[in-house]
């Protein structure tokens, strides 16, 4: 399905993987860079599988069955069923493609638990008790309304295998519809909360944005080690390729639309919530 790879083919755009431009990685040669790019594709596909399975499907099933207090119209319940089907398929074809790429490239799969799962567990443990039940829905709204450069860039990159481009293109088309749906769900959800719940929940929103968008440093380090770097070298590459300021700027750019949606429903009218967004660097350039 992937086809014979031309010499110029890559499995993930190197421009979206800062680590491969680092001198220590360049010293590994083309094969080392190729190994890291294949691992980055695995990480993206594994993240998609985990996200859909762990974070999205439970929420869309709950919405479709009316297990909430949102008073959604019947048509929105039906749409939630359709999204459940879409997301299950995204998880399946991402999982299947990983196996195909591994068979073609010979690069072994290195799949651990995605960092967002650990971070969500930590957030839930620290949240006020009456917010824990709604954390899953909030994170689903955040993740489904964020704009991913991967979804827009990869389908156009003809250096990638056709199967990868087609998978991401199909995913992007579906996510465009899901984006609009969850923007609507956000309005229903936010206005279903009490004033106290809004004040409590608002300051957690930036952390949920970073949970989705921040690089999975552990997974990246694993790919660097597997490519041949030492532990000290991998730490240096991570620190120099993903400086905090650059990561924050990237997250702010990718989350701009989602932040605007929260502003539109009034979430940022609360001083504590607005300060949390300011402190996270998520309000630069926005008219609030």
Buried (B, 14 or more C-beta within 10 A) or exposed (E): EBEEEEEEBBBBBBEBBBBBBBEBBEEBEEEBBBBBBBBBBBBBBBBBBBBBBBBBBBBBBBBBEEEBEBEBEEEBBEBBEBBBEBBBBBBEBBBBBBEBBBEBBEBEEBBEBBBBBBBBEEBBEEBEEEBEEBBBBBBBBBBBBBBBEBBEBBBEBEBBBEBBBBBBBBBBEBBEEBBEBBBEBBBBBBEEBEEEBBBBBBBBBBBBBBBBBBBBBEBBBBBBBBBBBEEEBBBBBBEBBBEEEEBBEBBBBBBBEBBBBBBEBBBBEBEEBBBBBBEBBBBEEEEE
